[in-house]
Every structure is written in structure tokens, then in C-alpha cells.
Amino acid sequence: MMIMRFILFVLMITPGIASAYIPQAYISIAKEYNIPPVVLYAVALVESEHPDYKRPWPWAANIDGESLYFQSREAMYKALSEAKDEGKGFAAGTMQIRWRWHKQRFRTLWDATNPYENIRAGAAYLSELFKKSRSWDVAVSHYHTQGDQEVADKYREKVQERLLLVLAGKR
């Protein structure tokens, strides 16, 4: 757990160090929610990193446990609409927002497929988790799961790995 605290401390004293590697949308939205941009971006990488492009993919979805990468918002929306109609579980977009638990964060399913709205929903959730725990380690680990500490710890480790790759300019 100490790795993330140390990294965030270093970023506090040298705030521009990761900015060159993080897309502006993540930086702006992170500021809206008082989240370190590198944390928000690292979570997005874990959630939706495209295997070919090594960047968060705005049209990523997970339908009943299957990770899918669509070429357009429309194609993802169509697949998610069908999944919804069939009662399947799914997560949408860059931040992989689980519709079952977080649909109230959007006006419609179409809004959940908007990359900016999706990042905002993920940032809002991450911010809520931080406010409850007062720890980025806990907030990050609970972003993915809150019921199984071993799974939560593994998820946090994945985010830390991506965070280090961002700082090294490799993502």
C-alpha cells in the first residue's frame, strides 16, 4: 500500500511530472473531483486499456464477463442495449461503469457511452470512495470490488502498475 502513497507524495511536490502523458480530459475531470489525474487515468487504463493501442478505449464494454472493444460509440450502444434487453450484466466505457449499480449517474444508456460523461461518472464514484476512506489506496481497491479484499488488493496493485507506466511515459 505504501507505493501509491509515495507516488502521490512525489506528484504533490512535482505536479507537472505526469501531465505530459495524461490526456487533457482526464486532467480536467480529475480537477473537478479533486482526484490526482494520474490515479484517474491509471484506473481507466486498468478498466479499458485497448490491447493494441495501450490507451483507455472509449468504446470498451464488458458484457457478462466478456471484454469487448468496439469501433464506434454507436456499435457499443447497440450491443449494450441488446444486453440490457436480455437482462445481461454489463459495464460500459472508459471507466467500465457497471450499469446495474451506477445507472443513476446517467440520464440514459446513451449518455453512459459518452466518453466524457463516462469519465465523470467514474471520477464521481472514485471521489465518493475517497471521501469515505480518506485513502487513495482504499478508494482505488474498492473501485472494482468491496466484498473481497484479496480481489480488491490485486486490483489496486494493477492500478499501481499502470500508474508507474504512466510516470515512465509508457502509457
N, C-alpha and C positions, 0 to 999 in steps of 0.2 A: 504493500500500500504506500510505502514511502516514496516510491518512484514518482507517482503523479504529483504528490505534494512538492517534491523537489523541483520537478519540471515547472510547475506553476509558479513557484517562488522565483526561479530563474527568469521566467517570462514577465513577472511583475517588475523586475529590476531592469529588464531589457525588452520592453514591449514590442518593438518592431521586428524582433528576430524571426517570427513565423509568418508575419503578414505577407511577405513576398510569395509564399507558397499556398496561401488560402484564398479562394475566390471571394471577391468583394461581397457577394450576397451573404455568405456565412459571417463575415466580419460585421456587417451592418446589423443583421438579425441577432447575432450574439450580443452586440452592444445594447440592443433593445431590451434584452432579457438578463443583462449583467452576467453573461457567461463568457469565460475565456474562449475566444474564437477557435483556438486550436482544439479545445475539448469538443466543441460542437462539430467541427469538421472531422475530427477523429471518429466520433460516434457515427457520423454519416458514412465515413469510409467503411467501418465495420458493417454497417447496415446494408449498404447498397453498392459497394465498390464493384464496378464492372470488371470482369476478369481480363478483358483485352485492353481497356483504357486506363485502369488503375486510378480511377476517379469515381466519386459517388455518381450513380446513374439516376437521373430524374425519373425515368420510366421503369424503375425496378419494382417488382412485386413478388410477394411470396404467397402462393395460393396452396392451402393445405400442405404446407411444408416444402413445396417446390419453388426454388428461386427462379424467377423469370426476368429477362431483360428485353423490353420492348423497344421498337424503333421510334415510337411516337406516343404522345400523350393519348391520342385517340385510341390507339391499339391497346394500351394499358387500361384505359377506361372501359373499353368493350369487355375485356377479359374480367375485370373486377366486377362489372355489372352482372355478367353471367355468373360469376362466383357468388355474388350476393343473392341473386335469384335462386341459386341452387342450395343456398344455406351453407356454403363453404366458408371456412375461416381464411382471412387474408390480411396482409399488411401491404401498405402502398407507399411508393415514392422513395425519395432520397433518405428520409428518416425512418422508413418502414413502419409507419403508423398503423397499429392494429385497429381495424375498423370496429371490431366488436367492443373494444374498451375505450376508444377515443373518437368515435364518430361525432360526438358533441362539439369537438373542436372545429368542425367544418359545417358550412350550411348545407352542402350537398356532397355526394361522392365525387362529382366533377371537380369541386374545389380541392378535394384531397389529392387530386392528380396534378394540381398546380405546384410546380417546384417551390415557389416562394412560400405559399401557404403551408406546404408540407414541412418545410424547414422551420417555419414559425411554430407550427404545432409541436414539432419535436423539441424546439427550444423552450417553449412554454412548459412542456412536461418535464424536461431536464431541470429547468429553473424551479419548478414545484418540488421536485425531488431534493434539490439542493437546499431549499428553504426548510424542508422537514428535517434534513440530516445535518446541515451545516458542514457537509464534507463532499468534495467533488468525487472522491473515491466511492463513497456510498451512492451518491446520485447516479454516477455512471454505471455502477454494478446493478443498480435497481432499474435502470432504463430498460434493460432487457428482461429481467425477471426479479421478482421479490420473494418468491416462495422457496427457492432452492439456493442456499448460499454458495454451494460448490459451483453451480452453473453461473451464478452472479459473479463470483470471483474470476472464473475463466473468461467471462465477457469483459470484465474490467481489464484483465491482462491483454486481451485483444485490442482494446481501445488504446491502452498504453503503448503497445507495439506500433500501432498506426500513428500515434502522436509522435513517437520518436522518428518514424519515417518522414513525417511532415517536417519536423525540425531539421532533419538531414537533407531536405529538399528532394526526397524520393517519392513523394506523393503530392 
